[in-house]
Structures are given as structure tokens and as C-alpha cells.
């Protein structure tokens, strides 16, 4: 039997999967759990709209005189918006969301924010990620604390994956669980070193032979022995997923669409992952907002519509709930650069077969303002409590630091 040093030298370098710079052990254990999904299999997909989305030009109060008065250049006409009811409509470029609404798969949560709002991008985003408006401790995020509390259930699985970012989102930072970040399925590659195909085959065979040796009684060595082969199996499994997955319909050729296509592929792989996190940036529209915001909400709408259609076609849409969030909204009054400045309250969107369709909560007043900003009436932590307790089935208090009543959204 190989000595501990020789064993580690022989397989240590071979048993890594390139996921940014993170080791394969998490994915290796996930491979051991393949075919053993959670009992209900529910999955949460979070879409961050970075920069502060202008909620007023997303969910449009098209018949409100104050809206047109405060936004003479940016106001969207009542004949252009996609009506949801007699008072509110979607941006004209959000046809995909209109279709989701008609399918009964879209819920709009209005007036979402938090007390004593902060208009700094960095601080407000930290607040949304940590769910701690009064605390500047950034050791972990609200979902990270949920992973910690449910670490026993997550053993051998990948509880969450972040896509399209080189840095782990703070919301997913945990003190007990390692969460990977990836760019695409191509990142799941077993690094076997250089050499021709024959050498690579020999190394793979060596990994299997070493991994199948009897247990030594040394926990660390035995774990490495087991994960060496499951790392190889994971890479093989995901390579098949990437090569064999057929999406239902076409995804738009934009960044968010391709991120969500990868999420759909990973959901099909069924690694036991409960949370996926993707980001669409560019919402800080201080100048020339009309064109930029149109492009952004078009990308959002087309990507999420394609994602839902894909999940529906594969029989997965009842298992997956998608939620959007942004660090704040924009001011009611347009500025001198044909844009909008940092505001406070804004809408969140929930998408999936399980949502209670329609508009939830009153649209914030455009005349009763706080320093020119819409006032929030729904604390974002109530939405988080809904996602945790009513969707994922996890206790919310430990993650949110207090008891917040879930909303009737799912």
C-alpha cells in the first residue's frame, strides 16, 4: 500500500476540479449523492439587479399625473406599457414578464425596502446580503447562516452555487460550508496535468486503483482516497450534462440568459443544490436612462422567460422559484441628465408555478415621499422569511436575526 505521503503526492494534484480556485471535494461528495435529491427538491434562484433598479419605470403607474409631472422625459406613456391592471403596467420591453403574468407564474411585490435606508451602493447591498441593517459585520450572509444552520442536511451536497462572478456573493458566505463560484460548465474540468492522451488515461486509472484500496483508519487519508474517485466521477457526470442537455426553446444571447441556461443544466444534474445566485449589473442609471434601462429590462425579461420555459419543458418549473432583488430603487423626480438618482423602495419579482400570481401590496405614494423618495411598506426580510420558511423549509429567525412574518406569496 502506498504510504500517506506517496498517496497524497500521487493523487493530490489530480483530484481538483477547476471551479475558480476552489477544490473538488464539495463536488466529489455531491457525486456520491447523485440520484438522491431532497424529498421535495425545491430550489431557489436569486437574481441580483446590481446598481439600483428604477422600479417606477419597471412597474409603471401609467395613469398617475404625478408620475408624468416628475418625469417629463422618462415617463412611459399609458399606451405603451403592458398593463397588469387599471393602474399599473410593465415596461414596454418586458413582454416576457407579461407572458409570465398571463401564465400565472409572476408575482410582483411592491414597496420593498428597510427602515432608515442607506443610499450608498456598497452599504445598501451589504444590508440586502447580510439582512442586518444595523450591523456592519460582513462575516456571513443571510443564506450563509441558513447553510450553517442546516449543515447536517447539506452533508455530501453542494448547497449553493454562484455563477458569473469571480467573487462569492456576500449573501452566500458561510462560516461552515464552502460555496463554489463558476463562470460556466466548462469550469468543471478535472485537472490531470499535461501530457498526451495515453498518460492521462494512465493517471485516471491510477486514481481509481488508489481510491479503491482498503480503508487505512486515518480519516484524512481515507477521505482523500474516496474523493479522488468521486472527483473523477463528478467531472465525467457534468461533462455528460453539458454535452447532452437540450434546452426547451432558445435562450437569448445575453449574459443573464447564458447564466440561467447553465443554472438549468445544473438543476438537471441534480447535485442536491438548493440555491443558485446570478447577477445582472448596470442599473445605476444616473444619465441617459431611457435607452440603458430599456436594454436592461429587456435582458431581464427575455432571460427569465426563457429560463421558465426551459424548466417547464423539463417538468421542473414546480420545483424552482426565482426571485429578483436590487439594493434600492431610484428617486421619483428625474435629474438634469435625463436619469434618476439613488432612491429607496422598489419592487421584487417572484417567478415560478408555485407563486401566487399578481401584484402584492399597494404601489407607494408618489406624493407622500421621504426626501424625494418612495416610502417602503414591506421589509425585505419578510420576503426572505417567505423564501426560507415557505419555500425552502428552513427556519428564518437564525438567518435573519429576528422573527419576520412571511408573506402570502407562495
C-alpha positions in Angstrom: 0.0 0.0 0.0 1.2 3.4 -0.8 2.5 5.5 2.1 0.4 8.5 3.2 3.0 10.9 1.6 3.2 9.0 -1.6 -0.6 8.6 -1.8 -1.1 12.3 -1.4 1.6 13.2 -3.9 0.2 10.8 -6.5 -3.5 11.8 -6.3 -3.5 15.2 -4.6 -2.8 17.2 -7.7 -5.1 15.1 -9.8 -8.2 15.4 -7.7 -9.0 19.0 -8.3 -11.9 20.4 -10.3 -11.3 23.9 -11.6 -14.2 26.0 -10.0 -12.4 29.3 -9.8 -9.8 28.3 -7.3 -11.9 26.0 -5.2 -11.3 22.3 -4.5 -13.3 19.5 -5.9 -14.2 17.9 -2.6 -17.6 19.5 -2.4 -18.5 18.3 -5.8 -16.9 15.0 -5.2 -19.2 14.4 -2.2 -22.1 15.7 -4.4 -21.4 13.0 -6.9 -21.8 10.4 -4.2 -25.3 11.8 -3.6 -26.3 11.8 -7.2 -29.7 10.3 -7.7 -30.6 11.2 -4.1 -32.4 14.5 -4.3 -34.1 16.3 -1.4 -37.5 14.9 -0.6 -39.3 17.9 -2.2 -36.5 19.0 -4.4 -37.3 22.7 -4.0 -34.7 25.2 -5.5 -34.3 28.9 -5.1 -32.7 31.0 -7.9 -31.7 34.6 -6.8 -31.2 37.2 -9.5 -29.4 40.3 -8.3 -30.1 43.6 -10.2 -27.0 45.4 -9.3 -26.9 49.2 -9.3 -30.4 50.1 -8.1 -33.2 49.3 -10.5 -35.7 52.0 -11.3 -38.9 50.4 -10.0 -41.1 53.3 -11.3 -40.1 52.5 -14.9 -40.4 48.8 -14.3 -43.8 48.6 -12.7 -45.2 51.8 -14.2 -48.1 53.8 -12.6 -49.1 54.9 -16.1 -52.2 56.8 -15.2 -50.6 58.8 -12.4 -50.4 62.6 -13.1 -47.6 63.0 -10.6 -45.5 60.3 -12.4 -45.7 62.2 -15.6 -45.1 65.6 -13.9 -41.9 64.4 -12.1 -40.6 62.6 -15.2 -41.3 64.7 -18.2 -38.7 62.9 -20.3 -38.6 59.5 -18.7 -42.3 58.8 -18.1 -43.6 55.9 -20.2 -46.9 56.5 -21.9 -50.1 54.6 -20.9 -50.5 53.4 -24.5 -47.0 51.9 -24.5 -46.9 49.9 -21.2 -48.0 46.3 -20.8 -51.0 46.6 -18.5 -51.3 44.4 -15.4 -54.4 46.2 -14.1 -56.1 49.6 -14.5 -53.3 51.5 -12.7 -50.0 49.6 -13.2 -48.2 48.1 -16.2 -44.8 46.7 -17.1 -42.1 48.5 -19.1 -43.0 48.0 -22.8 -39.9 45.9 -23.4 -40.9 43.3 -20.7 -43.1 41.1 -22.9 -41.6 38.0 -21.3 -42.8 39.1 -17.9 -46.2 39.9 -19.3 -46.4 36.4 -20.6 -45.3 35.0 -17.2 -48.1 37.0 -15.6 -50.6 35.6 -18.0 -49.3 32.1 -17.3 -49.9 32.7 -13.6 -46.2 32.4 -12.9 -45.3 36.0 -11.9 -45.8 37.8 -8.5 -44.9 41.4 -8.1 -44.0 42.5 -4.5 -44.3 46.3 -4.3 -42.7 48.9 -1.9 -39.9 46.7 -0.6 -37.1 48.2 1.5 -35.9 48.6 5.1 -36.0 51.2 7.9 -33.5 54.1 7.8 -32.4 53.3 4.3 -28.9 53.9 3.1 -28.3 55.3 -0.4 -24.7 54.0 -0.8 -24.4 51.2 -3.2 -21.9 49.3 -1.1 -23.6 49.7 2.3 -27.1 49.1 1.0 -26.0 46.0 -0.9 -24.3 44.7 2.2 -27.6 45.2 4.1 -29.5 43.2 1.5 -26.8 40.5 1.5 -26.5 40.2 5.3 -30.1 41.1 6.2 -28.5 43.2 9.0 -29.4 46.9 8.5 -27.9 47.9 11.9 -24.8 45.8 11.8 -21.7 46.3 9.6 -20.4 42.8 10.3 -19.8 41.1 6.9 -18.5 37.7 8.1 -21.5 35.9 6.6 -24.7 36.4 4.6 -28.3 35.6 5.3 -28.2 32.4 3.2 -24.8 31.5 4.5 -26.3 31.5 8.0 -29.1 29.2 6.7 -26.5 26.8 5.3 -24.7 26.8 8.6 -28.0 26.0 10.5 -28.8 23.2 8.0 -25.2 21.9 7.6 -26.3 18.4 8.6 -28.8 18.2 5.8 -26.3 19.5 3.3 -23.6 16.9 4.1 -22.3 15.5 0.8 -24.1 18.1 -1.3 -23.3 21.5 -2.8 -25.9 23.7 -1.1 -25.4 26.7 -3.4 -23.6 27.8 -6.5 -22.9 31.4 -7.7 -22.5 32.0 -11.4 -21.0 34.7 -13.5 -18.9 36.3 -10.8 -15.3 35.8 -9.7 -16.1 36.6 -6.1 -18.6 34.8 -3.8 -21.6 37.0 -3.2 -21.8 38.0 0.5 -25.3 36.6 0.8 -23.8 33.1 0.3 -20.8 33.5 2.6 -20.9 30.8 5.4 -18.7 30.0 8.3 -19.1 26.2 8.0 -19.8 25.5 4.3 -17.8 26.2 1.2 -19.8 27.6 -1.7 -18.3 27.5 -5.2 -18.4 30.2 -7.8 -18.2 29.3 -11.5 -18.4 31.0 -14.9 -19.7 28.1 -16.9 -19.9 24.3 -17.1 -16.5 24.4 -18.8 -15.1 25.3 -15.4 -15.9 21.8 -14.2 -12.7 20.2 -15.5 -10.6 17.6 -13.9 -7.0 18.9 -13.9 -4.8 15.9 -14.7 -1.7 17.7 -15.7 0.0 17.8 -19.1 0.9 15.0 -21.4 -0.6 13.0 -24.2 -3.9 11.1 -24.1 -2.2 7.8 -23.0 -0.6 9.4 -20.0 -3.9 11.0 -19.0 -5.7 7.6 -19.2 -2.9 6.1 -17.0 -3.4 8.8 -14.4 -7.1 8.3 -14.3 -6.6 4.6 -13.9 -4.1 5.2 -11.1 -6.6 7.4 -9.3 -9.2 4.6 -9.4 -6.7 2.0 -8.2 -5.5 4.1 -5.3 -9.0 5.2 -4.4 -10.2 1.6 -4.2 -7.6 0.5 -1.7 -8.9 -0.6 1.7 -9.5 2.0 4.4 -6.5 2.8 6.4 -8.2 4.1 9.6 -6.8 7.6 9.0 -9.7 9.9 8.5 -7.9 12.4 6.4 -6.3 9.9 4.2 -9.4 7.8 3.7 -11.4 10.9 2.8 -8.8 11.8 0.2 -8.9 8.2 -1.1 -12.7 8.4 -1.5 -12.8 11.8 -3.0 -10.2 11.1 -5.6 -12.5 8.8 -7.5 -15.7 10.8 -6.9 -13.9 13.9 -8.2 -13.3 12.0 -11.4 -16.9 10.7 -11.5 -18.2 14.3 -10.9 -16.2 15.7 -13.8 -17.5 12.9 -16.0 -21.1 13.4 -14.9 -21.1 17.1 -15.5 -19.3 16.7 -18.8 -22.2 14.5 -20.0 -24.7 17.0 -18.7 -23.0 19.9 -20.6 -22.8 17.8 -23.7 -26.2 16.1 -23.6 -28.5 18.8 -22.2 -31.1 20.1 -24.7 -32.9 23.3 -23.7 -36.5 23.7 -24.4 -36.7 26.8 -26.6 -33.9 29.3 -27.2 -32.1 31.4 -24.6 -31.2 35.0 -25.6 -27.6 35.5 -26.4 -27.0 37.8 -23.5 -25.1 37.4 -20.2 -28.1 36.7 -18.0 -29.6 34.3 -20.4 -26.5 32.2 -20.6 -26.0 32.2 -16.9 -29.6 30.9 -16.5 -29.1 28.3 -19.2 -26.1 27.0 -17.1 -28.4 27.0 -14.0 -30.9 24.9 -15.8 -28.2 22.4 -16.8 -27.0 22.2 -13.2 -30.5 21.7 -11.9 -30.8 18.8 -14.4 -27.6 17.3 -13.0 -29.4 17.1 -9.6 -26.4 17.6 -7.3 -28.7 18.5 -4.4 -28.0 22.2 -4.8 -30.8 24.3 -3.2 -29.7 27.8 -4.1 -28.3 29.4 -7.3 -27.2 33.0 -7.5 -26.8 35.1 -10.7 -26.2 38.8 -11.3 -27.3 41.4 -13.9 -25.4 44.7 -13.5 -25.7 48.2 -14.9 -28.8 49.5 -13.2 -27.1 52.7 -11.8 -28.8 54.9 -14.4 -27.9 58.5 -13.5 -27.7 59.7 -17.1 -29.5 58.9 -20.3 -31.6 56.3 -18.6 -34.2 55.6 -21.1 -32.2 53.5 -23.6 -30.0 51.9 -21.0 -32.9 50.8 -18.8 -34.8 49.5 -21.8 -31.8 47.3 -22.7 -31.5 46.0 -19.1 -35.2 45.1 -18.5 -35.2 43.5 -22.0 -32.4 41.3 -21.0 -34.0 40.5 -17.6 -37.4 39.7 -19.2 -36.2 37.6 -22.1 -33.7 35.6 -20.0 -36.2 34.8 -17.2 -38.9 33.9 -19.7 -36.6 31.5 -21.5 -35.5 30.0 -18.2 -39.0 29.4 -17.0 -40.0 27.9 -20.4 -37.0 25.6 -20.2 -37.8 24.4 -16.7 -41.4 24.0 -17.7 -40.5 21.8 -20.7 -38.3 19.6 -18.4 -41.0 19.3 -15.8 -39.0 21.3 -13.3 -41.0 24.6 -13.0 -42.9 23.5 -9.9 -39.6 22.8 -8.1 -37.9 26.1 -8.9 -38.7 29.6 -7.6 -36.8 32.6 -9.0 -36.6 35.9 -7.0 -35.1 39.2 -8.0 -33.7 41.9 -5.8 -31.8 45.2 -6.1 -30.1 47.3 -3.4 -32.5 50.2 -3.8 -34.9 52.0 -6.2 -34.5 55.4 -7.8 -35.8 58.8 -7.0 -39.3 59.8 -8.2 -38.0 63.0 -9.9 -35.7 62.7 -12.9 -32.5 64.6 -12.8 -30.9 67.1 -15.2 -29.0 64.4 -17.0 -32.2 62.5 -18.1 -31.6 59.9 -15.5 -32.6 59.1 -11.9 -30.6 59.2 -8.7 -30.4 56.7 -5.8 -33.8 56.2 -4.1 -35.2 53.7 -1.6 -38.2 51.4 -2.1 -38.6 49.2 -5.2 -40.3 46.1 -6.4 -39.2 42.5 -6.2 -40.3 39.8 -8.6 -41.0 36.1 -7.9 -41.4 33.6 -10.8 -42.5 30.0 -10.8 -45.5 27.7 -10.8 -45.8 28.0 -7.1 -46.2 31.8 -6.8 -49.5 33.5 -6.1 -49.9 35.5 -9.3 -50.4 39.2 -9.4 -49.5 42.4 -7.6 -48.9 42.2 -3.8 -49.0 45.3 -1.8 -50.0 48.8 -2.7 -47.9 50.9 -5.0 -46.1 53.5 -2.9 -47.4 57.0 -3.0 -45.8 59.5 -5.4 -46.7 62.5 -3.2 -46.1 61.2 0.3 -42.3 61.0 -0.1 -39.2 60.8 2.2 -36.7 63.3 0.9 -37.9 62.8 -2.6 -38.0 59.0 -2.3 -40.8 56.4 -2.3 -41.5 55.1 1.2 -41.3 51.4 1.7 -44.1 49.4 3.3 -42.7 45.9 3.1 -39.4 45.0 4.8 -37.3 42.9 2.5 -36.6 40.4 5.4 -40.3 39.4 5.2 -39.7 38.4 1.6 -36.6 36.5 2.7 -38.6 34.8 5.5 -41.1 33.7 2.9 -38.3 32.2 0.7 -36.7 30.4 3.6 -39.7 29.1 5.6 -42.4 28.7 3.0 -40.3 27.7 0.1 -37.0 26.0 1.2 -38.5 24.8 4.5 -35.7 26.3 6.6 -36.1 28.3 9.9 -35.8 32.0 9.1 -35.1 33.6 12.5 -31.5 32.4 12.8 -30.7 33.6 9.3 -32.4 37.0 9.7 -31.6 37.7 13.4 -35.3 38.2 14.3 -38.7 36.9 13.6 -40.2 38.3 10.4 -43.7 37.3 9.3 -43.7 35.5 5.9 -45.8 37.0 3.1 -48.6 35.2 1.3 -46.6 34.8 -1.9 -46.3 31.0 -2.4 
